[in-house]
């Protein structure tokens, strides 16, 4: 019994050891089992042979039929597959729930995106209208003579151009514009001078839309003309071919006015016509017509019909509408039942369009494509930029969207609208006589810091550029660091902040000091480092012009100390601080004069009880879009730093002590300046009260 047990244990041990040690049938059969190698009894050898036979039998059985799978392993695999399916379904359901209502609008199609962007990039090359120039007056050799005289081209280039374009001087002129686009206005003026007529860019002129509408679109488009304005029954008309007598006769016949032609480039005329025809009603009607083929917005299919290309045309029109009304911002706001589009004009928001929410998905997608942001992400704020091309300049918009309970609110800020505008002279900024003379005295200083303060959009940059214009002459080296560059001025070295490239206000200002500057403009004092370098620059013989966000002129002095600038640097470096706000200007075409009651007079003035006081109120007309206001003007307060003021600053005096000192030396507030302008009929008391509330 014991022997049988031992044999069984041995057999079982070998059954486990042989596979574990990797001994297969072949290796086992080839093993040397001679008596010299292994010493064992005949019974043991017989047992091994039996084991080997059993192993061979098991291998043959395994080859004939696959091993039965382990039930536990199969169960685990099935459970894992079920979990994977459940997770996939959950993710799919969540994606459907978060997906925008018009699913086809969120598909990113590179070809379609390119088409959408192309709508805002509409600008034919100069070569395109060279073909249109064949019928225009071409026999004008005087133009090239003037161009050579003004060194726009060389005499050698003159001969080459005449030969190349076979003496067609109009085509030569357009070709030069293509090669030297920065001289377009100068070349236009030369062409006008050479034919004895004025040159005008109609896109920069306030057109009388009613005159444009009186002429058929095909007539103005084909002949490249745009009526500009009429004075005493004489109509100024911009024409690409001002000597086309036939067209002039047709205009005179249709409008019953005498035509006074001026020269303009064809692309400028096309842009002016497009801008003139744009209105909120025209935008709405055109969108309705393209989407539904009817004059209304009702219908469940509008979201599906709102193709990206159609909506891109609408967006282009919306941008032109904003440009036409000189709007600073476009607000696109989804609400519960409608989509509101508002424009900020002269600092006030006004609704121009109300559209059904069904167009929102397509509209937001198009704007996002143009801004180059993620059109599928509707849950996070995003920022971007949009560029729209016109005939001779680009319009830049800053894009911002934030998610609201009804969808993403989009705000588009028009940037750089000042870049191609003329900088006003100092005497055009509605300064009082006293403020004007004091500013002239301040900026004549060879060194010191002059601050202009106020909130965003209060006209600080315009004021400082008017100062630069006054200082811009050959004997001054002027350098600016801005974010962004809002005006472009010849003769001024302008630098754009680029944080990624390491160009900050502080780093640029530090570099400027090695550029031998006379005048430095710093877009804004934002931190201690910039403020300290600006003060040091002023103390080393430079005139520094800059801005700061404070509510009043007096606060700027204490703000510098609060951000860490030492009083011993502040006191000697500042020469003046001017705070300002913008208020809406009354429309000169129609305003109503009224007399104040005694109670009203005493609310605003110290009154002698007898002198009548008159204000004006806004009424509204077609010219001001029935708002009663047209444009804006600034109200100011100017604090001049005296030696006594420097002593107060150096002693770390409080704002109250500085205020008492300012009153003693004749300092007047913005409120005072504002009421003077109300009495002059320039603005309304409501505008000044609103500005005064901001000050408080």
C-alpha positions in Angstrom: 0.0 0.0 0.0 2.8 2.4 0.9 4.6 1.6 -2.3 1.5 2.3 -4.4 1.1 5.6 -2.6 4.7 6.5 -3.3 4.3 5.7 -7.0 1.2 7.8 -7.2 2.9 10.8 -5.7 5.8 10.4 -8.0 3.5 10.2 -11.0 1.6 13.3 -9.9 4.9 15.1 -9.3 6.1 14.3 -12.7 2.8 15.4 -14.3 3.3 18.9 -12.8 7.0 19.2 -13.2 7.3 18.1 -16.8 5.1 20.9 -18.2 6.4 23.4 -15.6 10.0 22.8 -16.6 9.1 23.0 -20.3 9.8 19.4 -21.0 7.8 18.4 -24.1 7.4 15.0 -25.6 10.3 15.4 -28.0 12.7 16.6 -25.4 11.5 13.8 -23.1 12.0 11.1 -25.8 15.5 12.4 -26.5 16.6 12.4 -22.8 19.4 10.1 -22.0 18.0 7.5 -19.6 20.9 5.1 -19.7 22.2 3.5 -16.5 25.3 5.8 -16.6 23.2 8.9 -16.6 20.3 7.9 -14.3 20.2 5.1 -11.8 16.7 3.9 -11.1 14.9 0.7 -10.6 13.0 -1.1 -13.3 9.7 -0.1 -11.6 10.7 3.5 -11.6 11.6 3.4 -15.3 8.3 1.7 -16.0 6.5 4.5 -14.1 8.3 7.2 -16.2 7.3 5.4 -19.4 3.7 5.3 -18.2 3.9 9.1 -17.4 5.3 9.8 -20.8 2.6 7.7 -22.5 0.0 9.7 -20.5 1.5 13.0 -21.5 1.5 12.0 -25.2 -2.2 10.9 -24.9 -3.1 14.3 -23.3 -1.3 16.2 -26.1 -3.1 14.2 -28.8 -6.5 14.9 -27.1 -5.6 18.6 -26.9 -4.8 18.7 -30.6 -8.1 17.0 -31.6 -10.4 19.3 -29.5 -9.7 22.9 -28.1 -9.6 23.3 -24.3 -12.8 24.1 -22.6 -12.8 27.8 -21.8 -12.7 29.0 -18.2 -16.2 30.0 -17.2 -15.0 32.7 -14.8 -12.8 34.4 -17.5 -15.7 34.3 -19.9 -18.0 35.9 -17.3 -15.5 38.7 -16.7 -15.1 39.4 -20.4 -18.8 39.6 -20.9 -19.2 42.1 -18.0 -16.4 44.3 -19.3 -18.1 44.4 -22.7 -21.4 45.4 -21.2 -19.8 48.2 -19.2 -18.0 49.5 -22.3 -21.4 49.5 -24.2 -23.1 51.4 -21.4 -20.3 54.0 -21.2 -20.5 54.5 -25.0 -24.3 55.0 -24.9 -24.0 57.5 -22.0 -21.4 59.6 -23.8 -23.5 59.6 -27.0 -26.6 60.7 -25.2 -24.7 63.5 -23.4 -23.2 64.7 -26.7 -26.7 64.8 -28.2 -28.0 66.8 -25.3 -25.2 69.3 -25.4 -25.2 69.7 -29.1 -26.5 73.0 -30.6 -30.0 72.8 -32.0 -28.9 73.1 -35.6 -26.5 70.2 -35.8 -25.6 70.7 -39.4 -24.2 74.2 -38.6 -21.5 73.0 -36.3 -19.8 70.8 -38.8 -16.4 72.2 -39.5 -15.9 72.2 -43.3 -12.6 73.8 -44.3 -13.9 74.6 -47.8 -17.1 76.2 -46.4 -15.1 78.1 -43.8 -13.0 79.5 -46.6 -16.1 80.7 -48.4 -17.4 82.4 -45.3 -14.2 84.2 -44.7 -14.1 85.2 -48.3 -17.3 87.2 -47.9 -15.5 89.5 -45.4 -12.4 89.6 -47.6 -14.3 91.0 -50.6 -11.9 93.3 -52.2 -11.1 93.1 -55.9 -7.5 93.7 -56.8 -6.5 96.8 -58.7 -6.0 94.4 -61.7 -9.8 93.7 -61.6 -10.7 97.3 -62.3 -7.9 97.9 -64.7 -10.2 96.0 -67.1 -13.0 98.4 -66.2 -10.8 101.4 -67.0 -10.8 100.9 -70.7 -13.6 103.3 -71.3 -12.4 106.0 -68.9 -10.4 109.0 -70.0 -6.9 107.8 -70.8 -5.2 110.7 -72.5 -3.7 112.4 -69.5 0.1 112.6 -69.8 0.1 115.5 -67.3 -0.5 112.9 -64.5 2.8 111.1 -65.1 4.6 114.5 -65.2 3.2 115.3 -61.8 4.0 111.8 -60.5 7.7 112.2 -61.6 7.8 115.7 -60.1 6.5 114.4 -56.8 9.0 111.5 -57.0 6.3 108.8 -57.0 7.9 107.3 -60.0 11.2 107.9 -61.9 11.6 109.2 -65.4 12.8 105.7 -66.5 9.6 104.1 -65.0 7.5 106.8 -66.7 8.7 105.7 -70.2 8.4 102.0 -69.3 4.8 102.4 -68.1 3.7 104.3 -71.2 5.1 101.6 -73.3 3.6 98.8 -71.2 0.0 100.2 -71.1 0.1 101.6 -74.6 -0.4 105.2 -73.5 -3.6 104.5 -71.4 -2.7 106.8 -68.5 -5.8 105.8 -66.4 -4.6 102.2 -66.4 -1.1 103.4 -65.6 -2.5 105.4 -62.6 -4.4 102.4 -61.3 -1.3 100.2 -61.7 0.8 102.6 -59.6 -1.9 102.5 -56.9 -1.6 98.7 -56.9 2.2 98.9 -56.5 2.1 101.8 -53.9 -1.2 101.4 -52.0 0.1 103.6 -49.1 0.1 106.5 -51.6 -3.4 106.0 -52.9 -4.9 109.3 -51.7 -1.8 111.2 -52.9 -2.1 109.6 -56.3 -5.9 110.3 -56.4 -5.2 113.9 -55.7 -2.5 114.0 -58.4 -5.0 112.6 -60.9 -7.6 115.1 -59.9 -5.1 117.9 -60.2 -4.0 116.7 -63.7 -7.6 116.8 -65.0 -8.5 120.0 -63.2 -11.0 118.4 -60.7 -11.0 117.6 -57.0 -10.4 114.2 -55.6 -12.6 112.8 -52.8 -12.9 109.5 -51.0 -16.6 109.0 -50.7 -16.2 106.3 -48.0 -14.9 109.1 -45.7 -17.7 111.5 -46.5 -21.2 111.6 -44.9 -23.4 110.8 -47.9 -27.0 111.9 -48.2 -28.6 108.5 -48.5 -31.8 109.9 -50.0 -29.9 111.1 -53.0 -28.3 107.7 -53.5 -31.7 106.0 -53.4 -33.1 108.3 -56.1 -30.8 106.7 -58.7 -31.3 103.1 -59.8 -28.7 100.7 -58.4 -27.8 99.3 -61.9 -27.1 102.9 -63.1 -24.8 103.8 -60.2 -23.1 100.5 -60.2 -22.5 100.3 -63.9 -21.2 103.8 -64.3 -19.3 103.8 -61.0 -20.9 107.0 -59.5 -22.1 108.0 -56.1 -24.0 111.2 -55.2 -22.4 112.8 -52.1 -24.1 116.0 -51.1 -26.1 118.9 -52.5 -25.6 122.6 -51.8 -27.9 125.2 -53.5 -29.1 122.7 -56.1 -25.6 121.8 -57.0 -24.9 118.1 -56.5 -21.3 116.8 -55.8 -21.0 113.4 -57.5 -18.0 111.1 -57.1 -17.2 109.5 -60.5 -14.4 107.2 -61.7 -14.6 109.0 -65.0 -15.6 112.6 -64.2 -15.5 113.6 -67.9 -18.3 111.2 -68.9 -20.7 113.9 -70.1 -23.5 111.4 -71.0 -23.7 110.1 -67.4 -23.6 113.6 -66.0 -26.6 114.6 -68.2 -28.6 111.5 -67.0 -28.0 112.4 -63.4 -29.0 116.0 -63.9 -32.2 114.8 -65.7 -33.1 112.3 -63.0 -32.4 114.5 -60.0 -33.0 118.0 -61.5 -29.8 119.3 -60.1 -26.6 120.6 -61.6 -23.8 118.1 -61.3 -20.3 119.0 -59.9 -18.1 116.0 -60.6 -15.2 114.9 -58.5 -12.8 112.0 -59.1 -12.8 108.9 -56.9 -11.4 105.4 -57.4 -13.9 102.7 -58.6 -13.4 100.5 -55.5 -14.0 103.5 -53.2 -17.3 104.2 -55.1 -18.4 100.6 -54.7 -17.7 100.6 -51.0 -19.5 104.0 -50.5 -22.6 102.7 -52.4 -22.7 99.5 -50.3 -22.3 101.5 -47.0 -25.0 104.0 -48.1 -27.5 101.3 -48.9 -27.0 99.5 -45.6 -29.7 100.0 -43.0 -31.2 97.8 -40.3 -34.4 97.4 -42.4 -32.4 96.6 -45.5 -30.4 94.0 -43.6 -33.6 92.4 -42.2 -35.4 92.4 -45.5 -32.4 90.9 -47.4 -32.0 88.2 -44.8 -35.6 87.3 -44.9 -35.7 87.3 -48.7 -32.6 85.0 -48.9 -33.7 82.6 -46.2 -37.4 82.3 -46.9 -38.1 83.9 -50.2 -40.7 86.1 -48.4 -40.9 89.3 -46.5 -41.3 87.8 -43.0 -39.3 85.6 -40.6 -42.0 83.1 -39.5 -41.5 79.4 -40.3 -39.9 76.5 -38.7 -37.4 75.9 -41.5 -35.5 79.2 -41.1 -32.7 77.6 -39.0 -32.1 75.0 -41.7 -32.2 77.5 -44.5 -29.7 79.8 -42.8 -26.7 78.8 -44.8 -23.3 80.0 -43.7 -22.7 81.9 -47.0 -26.0 83.7 -46.7 -25.3 84.5 -43.1 -21.8 85.7 -43.9 -23.3 88.3 -46.2 -25.6 89.4 -43.4 -22.6 89.7 -41.1 -20.7 91.8 -43.6 -23.8 94.1 -43.8 -23.9 94.3 -40.1 -20.3 95.4 -39.9 -20.9 98.0 -42.6 -24.0 99.3 -40.6 -21.8 99.6 -37.5 -19.2 101.5 -39.6 -21.8 103.8 -41.1 -23.1 104.8 -37.7 -19.6 105.1 -36.2 -20.5 102.4 -33.6 -17.9 101.3 -31.2 -19.5 97.9 -30.4 -21.9 95.4 -31.7 -23.9 93.4 -29.1 -25.5 90.1 -30.3 -27.7 88.9 -27.4 -29.8 85.7 -27.4 -33.0 86.1 -25.3 -35.9 83.9 -24.5 -38.0 84.6 -27.6 -35.8 86.7 -29.9 -32.2 87.6 -30.9 -31.4 91.2 -30.1 -28.7 93.1 -32.1 -27.6 96.4 -30.5 -25.0 99.0 -31.5 -23.2 101.3 -29.1 -23.2 104.7 -30.7 -21.9 107.8 -29.0 -21.6 105.8 -25.8 -25.2 104.6 -25.7 -26.6 101.2 -26.8 -29.6 101.1 -29.1 -31.4 98.0 -30.6 -31.2 98.0 -34.4 -32.4 94.5 -35.1 -34.6 91.8 -33.5 -34.4 88.4 -35.2 -36.0 85.1 -34.4 -33.9 82.8 -32.3 -33.9 80.2 -35.1 -31.2 82.2 -37.0 -28.9 82.3 -33.9 -27.1 79.0 -34.4 -26.1 79.9 -38.0 -25.2 83.5 -37.1 -23.0 82.5 -34.2 -21.3 79.8 -36.2 -20.4 82.2 -39.0 -19.0 84.8 -36.6 -17.0 82.1 -34.8 -15.6 80.9 -38.1 -14.5 84.5 -38.9 -13.0 84.9 -35.4 -11.2 81.5 -35.8 -12.4 80.1 -32.5 -14.0 76.7 -31.7 -17.5 76.7 -33.1 -18.5 73.6 -31.2 -17.5 74.9 -27.8 -20.6 76.7 -26.4 -19.9 76.4 -22.7 -16.7 78.5 -22.2 -15.9 82.1 -22.9 -13.8 82.6 -26.1 -11.9 85.5 -27.6 -10.7 86.2 -31.1 -10.3 88.7 -33.9 -12.1 89.4 -37.2 -10.7 91.4 -40.2 -13.0 92.9 -42.8 -11.4 94.3 -46.0 -12.5 97.5 -47.6 -11.1 99.2 -50.7 -8.1 100.9 -48.9 -8.2 99.7 -45.3 -9.0 96.8 -43.1 -11.6 96.9 -40.3 -10.6 95.0 -37.2 -13.1 93.6 -34.7 -12.3 92.1 -31.3 -14.5 89.1 -30.7 -15.7 88.0 -27.3 -18.4 85.5 -26.4 -19.7 84.3 -23.0 -22.3 81.6 -22.3 -25.7 82.8 -21.0 -28.8 80.9 -20.0 -30.2 81.5 -23.6 -27.0 81.0 -25.5 -23.7 82.7 -26.2 -23.7 86.5 -26.0 -21.3 87.9 -28.6 -19.7 91.4 -28.5 -17.7 92.7 -31.4 -15.6 95.8 -30.7 -14.5 97.8 -33.7 -10.8 98.4 -33.3 -8.5 100.9 -35.0 -11.3 103.0 -36.5 -9.0 105.9 -35.7 -6.0 104.5 -37.6 -7.0 106.1 -40.9 -8.8 109.1 -39.4 -7.2 112.5 -39.2 -6.0 113.5 -35.7 -7.9 116.6 -34.6 -6.0 119.7 -33.7 -5.9 120.8 -30.0 -8.2 123.7 -30.7 -10.8 121.3 -32.1 -11.3 119.4 -28.8 -13.8 121.8 -27.2 -11.4 123.0 -24.5 -12.3 126.1 -22.6 -10.0 129.0 -23.2 -8.3 128.6 -19.9 -7.7 124.8 -20.3 -6.4 125.3 -23.8 -3.8 127.9 -22.8 -2.7 125.8 -19.8 -2.2 122.7 -21.9 -0.2 124.6 -24.5 2.0 125.8 -21.7 2.4 122.3 -20.1 3.4 120.6 -23.4 6.0 123.2 -24.2 7.9 121.9 -21.2 11.1 120.0 -22.2 10.5 117.4 -19.5 8.0 116.0 -17.1 5.0 113.6 -17.1 1.6 114.8 -18.3 -1.3 112.5 -17.5 -4.7 112.3 -19.1 -7.1 110.2 -17.0 -10.5 108.7 -17.3 -12.3 105.4 -17.9 -12.0 103.3 -21.1 -13.6 105.1 -24.0 -13.3 108.6 -22.6 -11.1 110.0 -25.5 -7.8 109.9 -23.7 -5.8 108.6 -26.7 -7.4 111.2 -29.0 -6.4 114.0 -26.7 -2.8 112.7 -26.4 -2.5 112.3 -30.2 -3.7 115.9 -30.6 -0.8 116.9 -28.3 1.6 114.8 -30.4 0.3 116.5 -33.6 1.2 119.8 -32.0 4.7 118.5 -31.1 5.4 116.6 -34.3 8.1 118.5 -36.1 11.6 117.7 -37.4 13.4 118.8 -34.2 11.6 116.2 -32.0 12.2 112.4 -31.9 8.8 111.1 -30.8 8.3 107.4 -29.7 5.1 105.7 -28.6 4.3 102.3 -27.0 0.6 101.4 -27.2 -1.8 98.5 -26.9 -3.1 98.8 -29.5 -1.9 101.5 -31.8 -5.0 103.5 -32.4 -3.8 106.3 -34.7 -1.1 106.2 -37.3 1.0 109.3 -37.6 3.7 110.1 -40.0 7.0 111.2 -38.3 6.2 109.3 -35.1 7.9 106.0 -34.2 5.0 103.8 -33.0 5.5 100.5 -31.2 2.8 97.9 -30.5 2.8 95.9 -27.2 3.6 92.2 -27.9 3.8 90.3 -24.6 4.8 87.0 -26.3 7.8 88.7 -27.9 8.7 90.4 -24.7 7.5 93.9 -25.7 5.7 95.4 -22.7 5.1 99.0 -21.7 8.0 98.8 -19.2 10.5 97.0 -21.5 9.7 99.3 -24.5 10.0 102.4 -22.3 13.4 101.2 -21.0 14.6 100.7 -24.6 13.3 104.1 -25.7 15.6 105.8 -23.2 18.5 104.5 -25.4 16.9 105.9 -28.5 17.6 109.6 -27.8 13.8 110.5 -27.5 12.4 114.0 -26.9 8.8 113.0 -26.4 7.6 109.6 -25.2 3.9 108.4 -25.3 3.1 105.5 -23.0 -0.4 104.1 -23.7 -1.2 103.4 -20.1 0.5 103.3 -16.7 -0.5 99.9 -15.3 2.1 98.9 -12.8 4.9 100.1 -10.5 7.7 99.3 -13.0 6.2 101.3 -15.8 5.3 104.2 -13.5 8.8 104.3 -12.0 10.6 104.2 -15.4 8.2 107.0 -16.7 9.0 109.2 -13.7 12.8 108.6 -14.1 12.5 109.4 -17.8 10.8 112.7 -17.0 13.6 113.5 -14.5 16.3 112.8 -17.1 15.0 115.4 -19.6 12.1 113.8 -21.5 8.5 114.8 -22.0 6.3 111.8 -21.1 2.7 111.7 -22.1 0.5 108.9 -20.7 -2.9 107.8 -19.4 -4.3 106.3 -16.2 -7.7 105.1 -15.0 -8.8 107.4 -12.3 -12.1 109.2 -11.7 -10.5 112.7 -11.2 -7.4 114.6 -11.9 -6.4 114.8 -8.3 -6.7 111.1 -7.7 -3.9 110.4 -10.3 -1.4 112.0 -7.9 -2.3 109.7 -5.0 -2.8 106.7 -7.2 0.9 106.8 -8.2 1.9 106.7 -4.6 -0.6 103.9 -3.8 0.9 101.6 -6.5 4.4 102.1 -4.9 6.1 105.0 -6.6 8.1 106.9 -4.1 6.8 110.4 -3.3 10.3 111.8 -4.0 9.9 110.6 -7.6 6.3 111.6 -8.0 6.6 115.2 -6.8 9.3 116.5 -9.2 8.2 114.5 -12.2 4.5 115.4 -12.7 3.8 118.7 -14.5 0.0 118.3 -15.0 -3.0 116.0 -14.9 -6.2 116.3 -17.0 -9.3 114.2 -16.4 -12.0 114.0 -19.0 -15.3 112.3 -19.9 -17.2 112.1 -23.1 -20.8 113.4 -23.3 -23.1 113.3 -26.3 -23.3 116.4 -28.4 -26.7 117.8 -29.5 -27.6 117.4 -33.1 -27.0 120.8 -34.7 -29.8 120.2 -37.3 -32.6 120.2 -34.8 -32.5 121.1 -31.0 -35.1 122.8 -28.8 -34.3 125.8 -26.6 -36.2 126.2 -23.3 -36.0 128.4 -20.2 -35.4 127.0 -16.8 -37.7 127.6 -13.9 -36.3 129.4 -10.8 -36.2 126.0 -8.9 -34.2 124.4 -11.7 -31.8 127.3 -11.9 -31.1 127.2 -8.2 -30.5 123.5 -8.4 -27.5 124.0 -10.7 -26.3 127.6 -10.2 -25.8 130.5 -7.8 -28.6 132.8 -9.2 -29.2 136.5 -8.9 -33.0 135.8 -9.2 -33.5 137.9 -12.3 -31.3 136.7 -15.2 -33.1 134.1 -17.4 -31.2 130.8 -18.0 -31.8 128.8 -21.2 -30.9 125.2 -21.9 -31.4 123.0 -24.9 -33.0 119.6 -25.2 -32.6 116.8 -27.7 -35.4 116.4 -30.2 -34.3 114.1 -33.0 -34.4 114.0 -36.8 -33.4 111.7 -39.6 -29.9 113.0 -39.7 -29.2 111.9 -36.1 -31.3 108.7 -36.4 -33.9 110.4 -34.2 -31.7 110.3 -31.1 -31.3 114.1 -30.8 -27.5 113.6 -30.5 -24.8 113.5 -33.1 -21.2 112.8 -32.0 -19.6 113.4 -28.7 -17.4 116.1 -27.0 -15.3 116.0 -23.9 -15.6 117.8 -20.6 -12.4 118.4 -18.8 -10.6 119.3 -15.5 -7.0 120.3 -15.5 -4.8 120.2 -12.4 -1.5 122.1 -12.8 1.3 121.0 -10.5 2.8 124.0 -8.7 5.8 124.1 -6.3 3.4 124.1 -3.4 1.7 121.0 -4.8 5.0 119.2 -5.0 5.6 120.0 -1.4 2.3 118.4 -0.4 3.0 115.3 -2.5 6.5 114.9 -1.0 5.0 115.1 2.5 2.5 112.3 1.7 -0.5 114.6 2.1 -4.0 113.2 1.9 -6.3 113.7 -1.1 -8.4 116.1 1.0 -5.4 118.4 1.6 -4.6 118.3 -2.1 -8.2 119.1 -2.9 -8.2 122.2 -0.6 -5.0 123.4 -2.2 -6.4 122.9 -5.7 -9.5 125.0 -4.9 -7.2 127.8 -3.5 -5.3 128.0 -6.8 -8.4 128.1 -9.0 -8.9 124.5 -10.0 -12.4 123.8 -11.6 -14.1 120.5 -12.0 -15.5 118.6 -14.9 -19.0 119.3 -13.7 -18.2 123.0 -13.9 -16.9 122.6 -17.5 -19.9 120.5 -18.4 -22.4 123.1 -17.3 -20.6 125.8 -19.3 -21.1 123.6 -22.4 -24.8 123.1 -21.5 -25.2 126.9 -21.4 -23.5 127.1 -24.8 -26.0 124.7 -26.3 -23.5 122.0 -27.0 -25.0 119.3 -24.9 -27.8 118.7 -22.4 -28.0 118.8 -18.6 -29.0 115.1 -18.6 -25.6 114.2 -20.1 -23.7 116.3 -17.5 -25.7 114.8 -14.6 -25.0 111.3 -16.0 -21.3 112.1 -16.2 -21.4 113.6 -12.6 -23.0 110.4 -11.3 -20.0 108.5 -12.8 -17.7 110.8 -11.0 -19.3 110.1 -7.7 
